[in-house]
Every structure is written in structure tokens, then in C-alpha cells.
Amino acid sequence: MPVPFVRSRRALAIPVGLGLATALAVVPATVASAAPPAASPTVSEVGTPTSYVVNVLPGLADSAFYRKAVERAGGDVVYAYDKIGVIVAHSDRTGFAPAIRKVLGVQSAGATRTAPLPAQSTTDTGSPIKLSGADVAAAAKTNAAAADKDPLEGLQWDLAAIKADKAHEKYLGSDKVTVGVIDTGVDDTHPDLAANFDRAASVNCVGGKPDTSEGAWRPSAAESPHGTHVAGEIAAAKNGIGMSGVAPGVKVAGIKVSTTEGFFYTEAVVCGFMWAADHGVDVTNNSYYTDPWYFNCTNDPDQKALVEAVKRATSYAELKGTVNVAAAGNENYDLASEKITDPASPNDSTPGDRVVDPSKCFDIPTQLPGVVTVASTGAKGLKSSFSNYGDGQIDIAAPGGDSTVYQTPAPPATSGLILGTLPGGGYGYMAGTSMASPHVAGVAALIKSRHPHAPAALVKALLYAGADDTACGAPYDIDGDGEIDAVCEGGKKKNGFYGEGVANALNAVR
């Protein structure tokens, strides 16, 4: 079944007419010896100003040696993550990247975007279907007789799908555990989020360096509500107001990495993971791909540098104890296939069709070592029509919604999409692997709550062991037109649609 291209997995837009809608990469050892002598890069002519990441020997990124090398090549250092050897730099010189790559000790360097600073705007996708005041009141009235339920829980078929409703009867999670929402920003003033918000772990990383000014983590009125929706799925408080999150007793932090135009650039993503690692964040949720390339090919010097920079950051975070959870993507791609046609990269300038080998071209952070890759299921428990998949590529599955026509939930739920919080105190439906990933992040937070001293590897092992085995089932024809829409490979214990199975919150708290 052809699936409309979506610019990113921030959310999948489903027309209203279809329903109301692990191996750990090790950071190279720190080099304590003196820095090697530099080459003498030649400053080239003035061109378009852009942003770069420069990956050097870890432990030396903040040294005067590399700062001077960046300046000699015609750049300015924005921020240096010396613990992992990643420097964020700006330059308007046409030959900056080739010049800095010649410096001894520079392992890779590349432009993080193809549009000039600041990024050019493109049309965002995945606007939520908002609940009106009348919708909220009607749902609350329908659910009024349910004991210990928040007013909108009747609309949340996804909680029962992962047994989170049963888990809540036993345990809500610990307020000593924080999930970092690396996303478009979180509205911490929302009545379902305010009590569970961790300000000390929140930050704005959009420029590639931390901004901790008050409210910098919030989305503006012009920005996507995506991060706020994700935060509510994870940890909306069980407080008699609105909805409940998967782990309503844990904390959430807003780690804003998206530009106003909706781009998640490498320098911001690196900043987000480093901030989370160094500020006690136990789990990160990553419902995006790092712009501007859907797949970053390691035979391209720029894209290779982006992969390396983000990999260093995610590996560092996991070494510090953070479990990184990411959405698999919304294009119905088989990530285990020999080739994929990517029609929309680079998405910040002029995209065009390109054929990539997914074994050499990576969706980051989703396909990086150690990151938990999450596929999406709908209200009937089947792979969502849009969800990416692939044998050996998917770690686990969780509800991300689907067209109500394809997968209709049981009453009192009315939409096959996922309910979440929206900025300004509202609620609305969205769908995508963006919505599946926070369910898994919430379950991981429950596991961490029960096992506060567990390292990331153990939390992941318990997450997979507790998942409900889900077989491929009948040939996958989600729209019933007689044509196979995707092919599931593997057995009941692990396969390309559901990985280790569907996340189970009840097993997480037992």
C-alpha cells in the first residue's frame, strides 16, 4: 500500500475523514598526550554561512589547539563537547569543511544543513486533531463512573493495549525518575504536566549549546505542539484532570532541539543527549529524525560526520545510564531491505529522489547502536499502516495509532489515534511512531522506578523480556484491497513488525 511521504516522524497526519482522528558503541578513550601539530588550512572565499560539527580526538575538543584550527579555517566555535570530542562551529567559508578535515586529530567534519543560517521554513505536518470543550465534557461524563480513572482515560485505548491501566493499580512510577523529551519543547504550564515537570533537567539546545533561561524549553505559539503531546503520553499526572500518562508518577523534562521551522539539526541533537546524560535524565524519548537527511550515508563526508557526532552523544548518554528510545519512522519502509528510495532529502533546501542502502545509510538517532527502535501498532494490535519495519531493525512495538477505518478501537474510545496533551491546557489526537516511542519510554521509566540502580543495559533487557510476544500473523493487507502492504519476517519471539513484542507496562511494575 503506498503511504504518503511525511517529512519527519514528528507525527503522522491522518485525514479526519478516516477517523477522529544491543550493542553499546564505546566512545574512544580520552587521549592525554599533547595535541598533534596542525596542518595549515587555507581560508577560502566567503560563501553561505552554515553550521558544522567537527569530530576530534575525545578529550581535546575544548583545547586551544582545535579552537585555533577552526578559526584558521575560517570558522567560529559555538560550543565544544570535549567529553566526546565534538565541536559545533559556524563558518561562511566555502572550503571550511575540507580545510578542517586536514588538521591532524580531526576524524571527520561536516555541514549539519544545506540551507543557510537560519534555516528556511517548510510546511510542517502532523497537526493534531484537537478536542473541543464539548468533546472533553462528553468524554468526562461517559467516564464519570470509572473509579480511579482520569476523565479522558476512556478515550485512551492505548493504555489498555500495553496494560498500563492495570499497572496503575499497582504503581505509578517514581518521582526520582526523569524522562527527557528531546523534541519541539514542552509546555510545563499544562495542568496535566505541571506537577510532574523537572525544570532542573530542562533546556533549550536549538543553537547547539545549552540555554537554561526560564521557559526556554517551551514551544512558542508558532511552533509544533509535538513535544507537549509526547510528554503527556509519558507522564500526564493521574490527578483527576484530563488524561493519564503511561507512567503518571515520573517526571518529564523538556529538552528543546527543534527550530521554529521544525528542523532537528545535528548540533541541537548532540546538545540534547549530552545535556540529558549530564543532568540525571534516566530515559530519553526521540520522536524525530535528524535533519536534513532522512538517511545519512557514511560514504558522504558530511553525512558521515553527522552520524559520528550523534553516535558519540548517544553512546555517552548510555554509558552514563540513560536509556535512549526512538521512533522507527512513518514511511512503511522495510529498513532491512537492500535499497530504499528517499524522496525528500535534504529537506531544508531542494530535495530529490535518491536510492540508499540502509545498511550503510542510517536514520539517526533511530538506527544507532544501543538505541531502542520502536515500531507502531494500531487499536487492533496490528502494525500501523505507516510504521517502518524490518527484520533485525525493530526492537519493540507500542501503540502509535492508525486510521480509524483500518483499526477501530473498542468503545468508549472513538478514534484510532493517540490522545495527548497540547500547549495551552488542551488535548488532541496524533498518530505516528512518534506516539509509539513515548509509550516505550514510559514503560522504561516504570522499570527504572522499580530498579533505581539498574544500568541502561539492564533496563533494556527487562523491557524486552517483559514485552508480549507478537507473531507476524496473516499476510499483512491493512486496507483489505487484496494486495500485501508489507512483509513480516521472523518468528513469534522476534520479527520485523513487532521486534521483541508489544511493550507491557504491567510486567514493568511487577
C-alpha positions in Angstrom: 0.0 0.0 0.0 1.5 3.3 -1.0 2.0 5.6 2.0 2.1 9.4 1.7 5.5 10.8 2.4 5.8 12.6 5.8 8.7 15.0 6.2 9.5 13.5 9.6 8.2 11.2 12.2 7.2 14.1 14.5 3.7 12.9 13.8 1.7 11.4 11.0 -1.2 13.4 9.6 -4.3 11.2 9.1 -7.2 12.9 7.3 -10.2 13.5 9.6 -12.3 11.6 7.1 -10.5 8.4 8.1 -11.5 8.8 11.7 -11.2 11.4 14.5 -9.0 11.4 14.3 22.0 -4.0 21.7 25.5 -3.5 21.5 26.8 -0.3 23.0 29.1 1.9 20.9 32.1 2.7 23.0 33.5 6.3 22.9 37.2 6.1 22.1 39.5 6.5 25.1 40.5 10.0 26.1 43.9 11.0 24.8 46.0 12.6 27.4 49.1 13.3 25.4 49.8 16.6 23.8 47.8 17.5 20.7 49.4 16.7 17.3 50.7 19.6 15.2 48.1 21.1 12.9 48.1 21.4 9.2 47.7 25.0 7.9 44.3 25.2 6.5 43.8 28.0 3.9 40.8 30.3 4.5 38.7 30.1 1.4 36.3 32.7 -0.1 33.2 33.9 1.6 30.1 31.8 0.8 26.9 30.8 2.6 27.0 30.8 6.4 26.2 27.4 7.8 26.7 25.2 10.8 29.2 22.3 11.2 30.2 19.5 13.5 33.9 18.7 13.8 34.7 15.4 15.4 38.2 15.3 17.0 40.1 13.0 19.4 37.9 12.9 22.6 39.2 14.8 25.5 40.7 17.6 23.3 37.7 19.2 21.8 37.9 22.2 24.2 41.6 22.7 23.7 43.0 25.9 22.3 44.7 23.8 19.6 41.4 22.9 17.9 39.8 26.2 18.5 42.6 27.9 16.7 42.4 25.3 13.9 38.7 26.1 13.5 39.5 29.9 13.4 42.3 29.4 10.9 39.9 27.5 8.6 37.5 30.5 8.7 35.1 29.3 11.4 33.9 30.2 14.9 33.5 27.7 17.7 29.9 27.8 19.1 30.3 25.1 21.7 32.8 22.3 22.4 31.6 18.9 23.8 35.1 17.9 24.9 33.9 14.7 26.7 33.1 13.2 23.3 35.3 15.3 21.0 32.5 17.1 19.1 32.8 20.8 18.3 29.9 22.9 16.9 31.2 25.6 14.6 29.8 28.2 12.2 31.5 29.3 9.1 30.7 31.3 5.9 33.8 29.9 4.1 33.2 27.7 1.1 36.1 25.4 1.9 35.8 25.2 5.7 35.0 21.5 5.9 37.7 20.3 3.5 40.2 22.5 5.3 39.4 21.5 8.9 39.4 17.8 7.8 43.1 18.1 7.0 44.0 19.0 10.6 45.7 16.2 12.4 43.4 14.8 15.1 40.2 15.8 13.2 38.5 12.5 12.5 35.5 13.9 10.5 33.7 17.1 9.9 30.5 18.1 8.0 27.8 20.6 7.5 24.7 20.0 9.5 22.4 21.6 7.0 22.1 22.6 3.4 20.2 25.8 3.9 21.9 29.0 5.2 21.7 30.1 8.8 18.9 30.4 9.9 17.1 27.5 8.3 14.4 28.2 5.7 10.9 27.3 6.7 9.0 24.4 5.2 5.4 23.3 5.8 5.1 21.2 8.9 3.0 18.1 9.0 1.0 16.2 11.6 -1.1 18.9 13.1 -3.2 17.4 16.0 -6.9 16.9 15.9 -8.0 19.0 18.9 -10.7 18.0 21.3 -13.2 20.8 21.8 -14.5 21.7 25.2 -17.7 19.8 24.3 -15.6 16.7 23.4 -13.8 16.9 26.7 -17.0 17.3 28.7 -18.7 14.4 26.9 -15.8 12.1 27.5 -15.6 13.1 31.1 -19.3 12.4 31.6 -19.0 9.0 29.9 -16.1 8.1 32.2 -17.5 9.6 35.4 -18.5 6.2 36.9 -15.0 4.7 36.5 -13.2 4.6 39.8 -9.6 5.9 39.9 -9.7 7.0 36.3 -8.9 10.4 34.9 -11.8 11.9 32.9 -10.4 11.3 29.4 -9.0 7.8 30.1 -11.9 6.2 28.3 -10.5 7.7 25.0 -7.1 6.2 25.7 -7.4 2.7 24.2 -3.6 2.7 24.1 -3.2 2.3 27.9 -5.1 -0.9 27.9 -3.2 -2.2 24.9 0.1 -2.2 26.9 -1.7 -3.0 30.2 -0.8 0.4 31.6 -4.3 0.6 33.2 -3.6 -2.5 35.2 -0.1 -1.3 36.0 -1.5 1.9 37.5 -3.4 -0.1 40.1 -0.1 -1.3 41.4 2.4 1.5 40.8 2.5 4.9 39.1 6.3 5.3 38.9 8.8 7.2 41.0 9.3 11.0 41.0 13.0 10.3 41.3 13.0 9.1 37.6 13.0 11.7 34.8 12.2 11.1 31.1 13.8 13.7 28.8 11.6 14.7 25.9 14.1 15.6 23.2 11.6 17.3 20.9 10.0 20.6 19.9 9.6 21.8 23.5 7.2 21.1 26.4 4.6 23.4 27.8 5.2 22.8 31.5 2.2 25.0 32.5 -0.3 22.4 31.2 -2.4 21.3 34.2 -1.6 17.6 33.4 2.2 18.2 33.2 3.0 20.9 35.8 3.2 18.7 38.8 5.5 16.2 37.0 7.8 18.6 35.3 11.5 18.6 36.0 12.8 22.2 35.4 16.3 21.4 36.5 16.7 18.9 33.7 15.0 21.1 31.1 16.9 23.2 28.5 16.8 24.8 25.0 19.5 23.2 22.8 18.4 24.6 19.4 21.6 26.5 18.8 23.8 23.6 19.7 24.6 24.9 23.1 22.5 24.8 26.3 20.2 27.7 27.1 18.7 27.4 30.6 16.9 30.7 30.7 13.4 30.5 32.3 10.9 28.9 29.9 13.4 28.4 27.1 12.2 24.8 26.8 8.7 25.8 25.9 7.3 25.9 22.4 6.1 29.3 21.1 2.7 29.7 19.6 4.2 29.4 16.2 5.9 26.1 17.0 4.8 22.5 16.9 2.8 21.0 19.8 4.5 17.7 19.2 6.8 17.7 22.3 4.0 18.6 24.6 1.8 15.8 23.2 4.7 13.3 23.7 5.2 14.5 27.3 1.6 13.9 28.1 1.7 10.4 26.7 4.6 9.6 29.0 3.7 11.3 32.3 0.4 13.2 32.3 -0.4 13.1 36.0 -3.2 10.9 37.5 -4.8 13.9 39.1 -8.5 13.9 38.2 -7.7 16.2 35.3 -7.8 15.2 31.6 -5.8 12.1 30.7 -3.2 9.8 32.2 0.3 9.0 31.0 1.9 5.6 30.8 4.0 6.5 33.9 2.0 9.2 35.7 4.3 9.2 38.7 7.6 10.0 37.0 9.0 13.3 35.9 9.4 14.7 32.4 11.9 17.3 31.2 11.7 19.4 28.1 14.8 19.3 26.0 14.0 21.5 23.1 16.1 20.8 19.9 13.8 21.9 17.1 14.0 25.2 15.3 10.8 27.3 14.9 10.6 25.9 11.3 10.6 22.4 12.7 14.2 21.2 11.9 16.1 18.9 14.2 19.7 19.6 13.3 22.7 17.6 14.5 24.3 20.2 16.7 21.0 20.5 18.7 20.5 16.8 18.9 24.1 16.3 20.2 23.4 19.0 22.8 20.2 17.3 23.9 21.8 13.9 24.5 24.8 15.5 26.3 22.5 17.6 28.5 20.4 14.6 29.4 23.4 12.5 30.2 24.9 15.1 32.5 21.7 16.1 34.3 20.4 12.8 35.6 17.9 12.0 32.9 17.1 8.3 33.1 15.3 7.9 29.7 15.2 10.0 26.6 12.4 9.9 24.0 13.3 10.8 20.4 10.4 11.0 18.0 12.2 12.6 15.1 15.0 12.1 12.6 18.0 14.3 12.5 17.5 16.8 9.6 18.2 17.4 6.8 18.9 13.8 5.7 16.4 11.1 6.4 19.2 8.6 5.9 22.8 9.7 6.5 25.2 7.8 4.2 28.7 7.1 5.6 30.3 7.3 2.1 29.5 11.1 2.1 32.0 13.1 4.2 29.4 15.5 5.6 26.8 12.8 6.4 29.4 10.6 7.9 30.4 13.3 10.4 26.7 13.8 11.4 26.4 10.0 12.1 29.6 10.0 14.2 28.7 13.1 16.2 25.2 11.8 17.2 26.6 8.3 17.8 29.2 9.7 20.2 26.4 11.6 22.1 24.0 8.6 22.4 26.8 6.3 23.5 28.0 8.8 26.1 24.4 9.1 27.4 24.0 5.3 27.7 27.4 5.0 29.4 26.0 7.5 32.0 22.9 5.3 32.5 20.4 6.9 30.1 18.1 4.6 28.1 17.5 6.2 24.6 14.2 5.4 22.9 13.5 6.4 19.3 10.7 6.2 16.8 11.2 3.9 13.8 9.6 6.2 11.2 6.4 6.7 9.3 7.0 5.7 5.7 6.2 2.0 5.7 9.9 1.4 4.8 11.4 -2.1 5.2 14.6 -1.0 6.9 16.1 -4.4 6.3 15.8 -4.2 2.5 18.7 -3.8 0.1 17.7 -0.4 -1.0 15.2 2.4 -0.2 14.2 5.4 -2.3 14.4 8.5 -0.2 12.4 11.2 -2.0 12.8 14.1 0.4 16.4 14.7 1.4 17.8 17.2 2.0 14.5 18.6 3.4 15.8 22.0 4.2 16.7 23.1 0.7 16.0 21.2 -2.6 15.1 17.5 -2.0 15.2 14.9 -4.7 14.9 11.1 -5.1 18.0 9.1 -4.1 18.4 5.4 -3.7 20.1 4.5 -0.4 21.4 1.3 1.1 20.0 1.2 4.7 23.0 -1.0 5.8 25.3 2.0 5.0 22.9 4.9 5.3 21.4 5.5 8.7 18.3 7.2 10.2 19.8 8.9 13.3 19.4 8.5 16.2 16.9 5.7 15.5 19.4 3.2 13.9 22.4 3.9 16.1 23.8 1.2 18.3 22.1 0.9 21.7 19.1 3.0 20.8 15.7 1.3 21.4 13.9 1.4 18.0 10.1 1.4 18.3 7.5 0.4 15.7 3.9 1.4 15.9 0.7 -0.6 16.3 -3.0 0.4 16.0 -6.1 -0.2 18.0 -6.4 -3.8 16.8 -2.8 -4.6 17.7 -1.5 -4.8 14.1 1.4 -2.9 12.7 0.2 0.6 11.9 -0.2 1.2 8.1 2.5 3.8 8.1 5.1 2.2 10.5 8.6 1.4 9.3 9.6 -2.2 10.0 12.4 -4.7 9.2 13.8 -7.9 10.5 16.6 -7.1 12.9 15.8 -3.4 12.8 12.8 -3.1 15.2 13.4 -3.7 18.9 9.9 -3.4 20.3 6.4 -2.1 19.4 3.8 0.0 21.1 0.6 1.9 20.2 1.1 4.8 17.9 -2.4 4.8 16.3 -3.7 4.3 12.8 -6.6 5.3 10.7 -9.8 4.5 12.5 -11.0 2.9 9.3 -8.2 0.4 9.4 -8.1 -0.2 13.1 -11.2 0.8 15.1 -10.9 0.9 18.9 -13.5 -0.6 21.3 -15.9 1.9 22.9 -15.9 4.2 24.7 -12.8 5.2 22.6 -13.8 6.8 19.3 -10.6 7.5 17.5 -7.8 5.1 16.4 -5.3 7.9 17.0 -3.4 8.6 20.3 -4.6 11.2 22.8 -2.1 13.6 24.2 -1.7 17.0 25.9 -1.4 20.2 23.8 0.1 23.6 24.7 -2.3 25.9 26.5 -4.0 23.2 28.5 -5.7 21.4 25.6 -5.8 17.8 24.4 -5.8 16.3 20.9 -5.1 13.2 18.8 -2.0 12.5 16.8 -0.6 9.3 15.2 2.8 8.0 14.2 5.7 6.1 15.5 6.3 9.4 17.3 3.4 8.4 19.5 4.6 4.8 19.9 8.0 5.7 21.2 6.8 7.6 24.3 4.8 4.6 25.3 8.0 2.6 25.4 9.8 5.4 27.1 7.1 5.4 29.8 7.4 1.7 30.3 11.2 2.0 30.6 10.6 4.7 33.2 8.5 2.3 35.2 11.2 -0.3 35.1 13.8 2.3 36.2 11.4 3.3 39.0 11.3 -0.3 40.3 15.0 -0.8 39.7 16.6 2.6 40.5 20.2 1.3 40.3 19.8 -0.7 37.1 22.2 0.4 34.3 20.7 1.2 30.9 21.5 -2.3 29.5 19.5 -4.0 32.3 16.6 -1.7 31.9 16.5 -2.6 28.2 16.8 -6.3 28.9 13.8 -6.1 31.3 11.9 -4.0 28.7 12.4 -6.7 26.1 11.8 -9.6 28.4 8.5 -8.2 29.6 7.1 -7.5 26.2 4.2 -9.5 24.9 5.4 -11.9 22.1 3.5 -10.9 18.9 3.7 -13.1 15.8 3.6 -11.8 12.3 0.1 -13.3 11.7 -1.7 -13.5 8.4 -0.3 -11.8 5.3 -0.5 -8.0 6.0 -3.2 -6.4 4.0 -4.2 -3.5 6.3 -6.6 -1.8 3.8 -8.2 -5.0 2.6 -7.6 -4.4 -1.1 -6.1 -7.8 -1.7 -2.6 -6.6 -2.1 0.1 -7.3 0.5 1.2 -4.0 2.1 4.3 -5.1 3.9 6.0 -8.4 4.6 6.8 -9.5 8.1 9.8 -11.8 8.6 10.8 -13.7 11.8 9.1 -15.8 14.4 6.8 -15.1 17.3 9.6 -14.3 19.7 11.1 -11.6 17.4 10.2 -10.3 14.0 10.4 -7.3 11.7 7.0 -5.9 12.6 7.0 -6.1 16.4 10.6 -6.8 17.4 10.7 -8.4 20.8 6.9 -7.9 21.1 4.5 -5.2 22.3 5.6 -3.3 25.4 3.9 -4.4 28.6 3.6 -1.8 31.5 2.2 -4.3 33.9 5.2 -6.6 33.7 7.4 -3.5 34.2 5.9 -2.9 37.7 5.5 -6.4 39.0 
